[in-house]
Amino acid sequence: MSLNDVSEMDAVTGKYRLRVYTALNWVVLALSVGLIAYISIDALRGVEFVRDRGFMTFQLWVCVAFIADFFVELYMSRNRWRYVLRRLLFLILSIPYLNIIGWTGVEVPGDVLYFLRFVPLARGALALSIVVGYVSVNRLTNIFASYTVVLIAIVYFGSLIFFEREHLVNPGVPDYMSALWWACSDVTTTGCTIFPLTPAGKVVSAVLAVMGMVMFPLFTVVITSAVRARIAVTDKKQSP
């Protein structure tokens, strides 16, 4: 077999792996959207998720699919140790903690149990950022789109948690739109007339503020780099 034949086989294998990776991420994304819809409906209707067997079963199978996705990609990876180091967080976020707690009967504080419900959604947000990266035209666009997706996901999940935990005790949160307005104000650190009263609301407030302080400077760096690259290309075209 010639070197050209080997190169062609590597190219074909690389394309095959890329297609499989893309397909797996789309599957993970679809399951994540379904989980987000399920959680959103339960939250807005005030349904107790732990007692909702349909939700618990659906989340279990979503987590199983996430774990299967991790090991399939691990099997196909050329450098498996590197893959594990880069994607170990994906596996940790894919574990069905709620179901495990239910099976073992371990006593867990209510607020901790509540936040564990959103762990698989973090895995879905990562999958969404990866899929967005695949369709981006260049590296800068990839980074910008990924950061945007992560930020939107954080704001949405934060507003959902804030609404569900606050609307019964906080007169400033009569509906979901008030919670969404609060989340947007908190993440941009502009301030808001709504203040959290519950422990969960205070935790979400701190997380959103920190994420806003971290994410927005990154947007500035990405946009500045894009402008500089554009100017450099323009100057190069205009130079004799």
N, C-alpha and C positions, 0 to 999 in steps of 0.2 A: 504494500500500500504506500503510495507516494505522500509527500508532505501536503500537497494540494488536497488530496482525498481526506487527510486527517483534518485539515483546516475547514473543509466543507462540512465534515461531520460535526465538528465543534460548533460551527455556525448554525447548523440545523438544530443541534441539541440546545444551543443557547436560545434560539427562537421558540423552541418547544417549551423550555422552562419559563420563559417570559410569558407565554400564553397561559400556562398553567398558573403561574403566580397571579397574573391579572384576573383570571377566572376565579381563583380562590378569594381574592380580595373583593371582587364583586359579590360573591356569595356571602362573605362576612358582612359586607356593607348592607346587603338586602336584609339579612337577619337582624342587623343592628337597627335598621329603620323600623322593622317590625317590633323590636323590643322597645324602641323609643315611643312608638305609637301606643303600645300596650301600657307602658308606664304613664304616658301622658293622659290617656283616657282614664286610668285608675286614679291618678292624682286629681284631675279636674272633677271627677265624680265623687271623690272622697272615699274610694274603695280601699279597705285594709288589705294591702298586698300580701301579707303573710298568710292570710286566710283565703286568699284567692288561689285555689288549686290550679286553675288554668294558667295563671301567670307563673306560678312556681314551676309547673311542668314545662311551659314554653321557655322560661329562662334556663332551665336545666339543659334542654336540647340545644339551645343556642350556645351555651358554654361548651357542651360536648363538641359541637361543630367547630367552635373556636380552637379548642384543644387539638382536634383532628387536623385543622388547618396548619397549626404550628408544627406538628410532627410530619405532615406531608411535605411542607416546605423544608423542614430539617433534613428529611431523607433526600430531597432533590438538591440540596445545597452542596456546592463544591467544597466549601470550607465550613464544616459543621460546627467546629468550636467557635469560629467567628460568628456564625449565625446565632448560636446560643447566646453569646455575649451581647449581640446587638438586639435580639428579640426576646430575651428572657422576661422582660416586663410584659410582653404580650401574653406569655404563658401564665404569669402570675395574675394578670387581670382576667384571664379566661376561666379561672377556677370557680365553680358554683358554690361560693361560700354560704349563701343562704340555705341551699339544699343540704349541705354538709352539717350545718348547725341544726337544721330540723331533724336530720337522721340521728345525730348524736345526742340531741337533747341538751346541749350546752347552754347555760344561761348567759345571755348577752344583753347589755343595756339597750334600751329601745332605740336611742339615737344612733348607736353604732350599727344596730341591725338595719335601721333605715338607710344609712349611707351605703351599706354593703350592697343594697339593691342596685346602686348606680355604678358599681365596679365594672360589670360587663359593658356598660355604655362607654366607658373610657376606652375599652378595647375597640369598640365600634368607631369612635372618633379617630383613633389612630389609623384604622383601616380606611376611613373616608379620606384622611389626609394623604395616604399612600395612593389611593385611586386618583385623587385630584392631581397628584404629582405625575402620574403616568400620562395624563392628557395635557400637561403643561408643555409649552413650546420650548422653554429653556430652563436652566437651573434657577435663575432669579425668579422667574414666574412660578416655578415649582415651590420655592421657599415661601414666597409671598402667599400663594394659594393655600399651602399647608398651614401656615400660621393663621390665616383668615378662618379656615375651617375649624381649627382647634379653638380659636377665640369665640367663634359663634356657638360652638358646642358647649363651651364652658358657660357662656352667658345664658344659654337656653336651659341647661341642666340646673344652673344656679337659681334661675328665676322659678323653675318648676319646684325645686326643693323649698325655696323661700315661700312660695305661695301655699304649698301644702302644709307647711309647719306654722305659718304665721296668720293665715286668713281667719282662723277661728278665734285668735286672741289679740290680733293687732288691728285696730280700727283703721289704720292707714293702708291696709291690704284687703279691700272689699272684693277684688276680682283679680284674675290673672294678669290683666294688662298693667295693673298697678305694680305687681311683682316684677314684670318684665321691664317696666320703666325704672324701677329701683335697681335692678341688676345692671342695666345699661349705664345708669348714673354711677353706680358703685365701681364698675370695672374701668370707667374713664376717670375715676377719682374726682368728679366734678361736684359730688355731694348731692344729697337728696333730703327731702323733708320726711321721708319714711325711715324709721329706725327699727332694727330687729329687736324682738323681745324674747324669743326663744333661744336656747343654746344652739340648736341647729342653724337658726338664722344668723346668729353671731359668727359661727364658724364659716358659713357661706360668705358672709360679708367680708371677713378677713381674707379668704381664699380669692375672691373676685378682685379685691383691691391689690393683692400681691401679683396676681396674674396680669392685671392691667398695667402695673408698673414694669413688669417684665416684658410683656408682649409689645406694647406700643413703641418702646425704643428699638425693638427689633424691626418693626415696620419701617421706622425712620432709616435704619441702616440699609435695609433692602432697597427702599426707594432711592436713597442717595447713591447706592452702588449702581442701580439701573440707570439713573440720570448720568452718572459719570461714564458708564460704558457707552451710552448713546452719544454723549459729547465726543468721546474718543473715536467712535466710528465715523461721526460726521466730520471731525477734523482730518481724519485719515483720507476720507473721500475728497475733501477740498484741497488737501496738500498736493503740490505739483509732483 
